[in-house]
C-alpha cells in the first residue's frame, strides 16, 4: 500500500530575480532554473523579497519513502485520481520521492480522494 505523508505548511510558488535571498536552510525549498525563468517553491513564510511573481495558498504532501527510479507511473496515477475529481496539482520530483501540491481549498478533499483510492494517509 502506497503511503502519503501530509506536510503541515502553507506553500507559495514563485518567480525570483535570483536565488541570493532564498532560505536554503529552510525545511522545504525547491528551485528550478531554465533559460526563461528562475522558479522557487517554498514555505509561504520564507518567500524572499526579490520575488517578481507569486501564487500563494498551496498545501503539500509527499509519497512516503524512497522511490526507485525503475518504478513507473506513480505520479501519473496520483494526478489521474485527483484530476478525475477536478483537483489540480503542482508536482515536484526530488531524487528520493515526489511531492504534490494542491490549492489549500482542495487539500482535504484531495487527501480523502486518495484515501478512498487505497492510499494510506500519514498525519
One Martini backbone bead per residue (centre of mass of N, CA, C, O) as a GRO file, in nm:
protein
  123
    1UNK     BB    1   0.095   0.038   0.025
    2UNK     BB    2   0.064   0.360  -0.034
    3UNK     BB    3   0.216   0.651   0.106
    4UNK     BB    4   0.094   0.959   0.254
    5UNK     BB    5   0.248   1.272   0.346
    6UNK     BB    6   0.185   1.522   0.536
    7UNK     BB    7   0.225   1.886   0.513
    8UNK     BB    8   0.242   2.158   0.766
    9UNK     BB    9   0.228   2.383   0.520
   10UNK     BB   10   0.255   2.674   0.351
   11UNK     BB   11   0.266   2.752   0.000
   12UNK     BB   12   0.478   2.889  -0.265
   13UNK     BB   13   0.483   3.010  -0.601
   14UNK     BB   14   0.778   3.133  -0.775
   15UNK     BB   15   0.948   3.421  -0.891
   16UNK     BB   16   1.293   3.512  -0.938
   17UNK     BB   17   1.579   3.692  -0.993
   18UNK     BB   18   1.724   3.524  -0.761
   19UNK     BB   19   1.891   3.308  -0.501
   20UNK     BB   20   2.014   3.496  -0.265
   21UNK     BB   21   1.728   3.496  -0.069
   22UNK     BB   22   1.715   3.204  -0.021
   23UNK     BB   23   1.617   2.961   0.221
   24UNK     BB   24   1.811   2.678   0.222
   25UNK     BB   25   1.752   2.600   0.543
   26UNK     BB   26   1.491   2.518   0.494
   27UNK     BB   27   1.285   2.251   0.496
   28UNK     BB   28   1.156   2.391   0.225
   29UNK     BB   29   1.321   2.395  -0.108
   30UNK     BB   30   1.247   2.471  -0.453
   31UNK     BB   31   1.442   2.472  -0.750
   32UNK     BB   32   1.422   2.631  -1.085
   33UNK     BB   33   1.607   2.641  -1.403
   34UNK     BB   34   1.602   2.841  -1.693
   35UNK     BB   35   1.623   3.050  -1.967
   36UNK     BB   36   1.337   3.198  -1.853
   37UNK     BB   37   1.367   3.101  -1.536
   38UNK     BB   38   1.316   3.145  -1.174
   39UNK     BB   39   1.221   2.906  -0.946
   40UNK     BB   40   0.996   2.873  -0.649
   41UNK     BB   41   0.941   2.653  -0.370
   42UNK     BB   42   0.783   2.755  -0.060
   43UNK     BB   43   0.740   2.869   0.227
   44UNK     BB   44   0.558   3.141   0.276
   45UNK     BB   45   0.741   3.267   0.508
   46UNK     BB   46   1.005   3.239   0.283
   47UNK     BB   47   0.956   3.457   0.095
   48UNK     BB   48   1.127   3.655  -0.098
   49UNK     BB   49   1.179   3.995  -0.195
   50UNK     BB   50   1.273   3.896  -0.509
   51UNK     BB   51   0.988   3.863  -0.603
   52UNK     BB   52   0.784   3.882  -0.907
   53UNK     BB   53   0.611   3.616  -0.855
   54UNK     BB   54   0.299   3.479  -0.703
   55UNK     BB   55   0.148   3.173  -0.547
   56UNK     BB   56  -0.070   3.120  -0.310
   57UNK     BB   57  -0.227   2.848  -0.135
   58UNK     BB   58  -0.053   2.588  -0.064
   59UNK     BB   59  -0.039   2.232  -0.036
   60UNK     BB   60   0.130   1.930   0.096
   61UNK     BB   61   0.259   1.614  -0.030
   62UNK     BB   62   0.404   1.283   0.002
   63UNK     BB   63   0.576   1.019  -0.093
   64UNK     BB   64   0.658   0.767   0.095
   65UNK     BB   65   0.976   0.733   0.070
   66UNK     BB   66   1.184   0.557  -0.151
   67UNK     BB   67   1.213   0.582  -0.495
   68UNK     BB   68   1.250   0.400  -0.761
   69UNK     BB   69   1.336   0.458  -1.093
   70UNK     BB   70   1.169   0.196  -1.200
   71UNK     BB   71   0.923   0.332  -1.128
   72UNK     BB   72   0.595   0.352  -1.279
   73UNK     BB   73   0.322   0.593  -1.254
   74UNK     BB   74   0.269   0.731  -0.980
   75UNK     BB   75   0.213   1.029  -1.051
   76UNK     BB   76  -0.001   0.965  -1.264
   77UNK     BB   77  -0.203   0.828  -1.078
   78UNK     BB   78  -0.251   1.056  -0.878
   79UNK     BB   79  -0.330   1.277  -1.084
   80UNK     BB   80  -0.569   1.112  -1.202
   81UNK     BB   81  -0.742   1.086  -0.948
   82UNK     BB   82  -0.766   1.398  -0.909
   83UNK     BB   83  -0.871   1.481  -1.191
   84UNK     BB   84  -1.143   1.322  -1.169
   85UNK     BB   85  -1.207   1.557  -0.925
   86UNK     BB   86  -1.094   1.844  -1.008
   87UNK     BB   87  -0.777   1.831  -0.908
   88UNK     BB   88  -0.515   2.018  -0.897
   89UNK     BB   89  -0.156   2.013  -0.971
   90UNK     BB   90   0.179   2.033  -0.822
   91UNK     BB   91   0.486   1.896  -0.919
   92UNK     BB   92   0.767   1.736  -0.738
   93UNK     BB   93   1.092   1.614  -0.797
   94UNK     BB   94   1.316   1.404  -0.642
   95UNK     BB   95   1.537   1.169  -0.576
   96UNK     BB   96   1.336   1.013  -0.368
   97UNK     BB   97   1.063   1.183  -0.450
   98UNK     BB   98   0.725   1.302  -0.440
   99UNK     BB   99   0.550   1.614  -0.478
  100UNK     BB  100   0.222   1.743  -0.386
  101UNK     BB  101   0.022   2.014  -0.491
  102UNK     BB  102  -0.252   2.203  -0.357
  103UNK     BB  103  -0.496   2.378  -0.305
  104UNK     BB  104  -0.621   2.449  -0.004
  105UNK     BB  105  -0.933   2.396  -0.081
  106UNK     BB  106  -0.842   2.080  -0.185
  107UNK     BB  107  -0.681   1.911   0.025
  108UNK     BB  108  -0.880   1.733   0.184
  109UNK     BB  109  -1.009   1.608  -0.065
  110UNK     BB  110  -0.754   1.480  -0.180
  111UNK     BB  111  -0.699   1.290   0.060
  112UNK     BB  112  -0.971   1.142   0.043
  113UNK     BB  113  -0.943   1.035  -0.242
  114UNK     BB  114  -0.686   0.872  -0.183
  115UNK     BB  115  -0.800   0.697   0.038
  116UNK     BB  116  -1.030   0.574  -0.148
  117UNK     BB  117  -0.788   0.459  -0.350
  118UNK     BB  118  -0.572   0.319  -0.116
  119UNK     BB  119  -0.432   0.524   0.048
  120UNK     BB  120  -0.207   0.612   0.300
  121UNK     BB  121  -0.246   0.846   0.559
  122UNK     BB  122  -0.004   1.063   0.702
  123UNK     BB  123   0.023   1.295   0.967
   0.00000   0.00000   0.00000
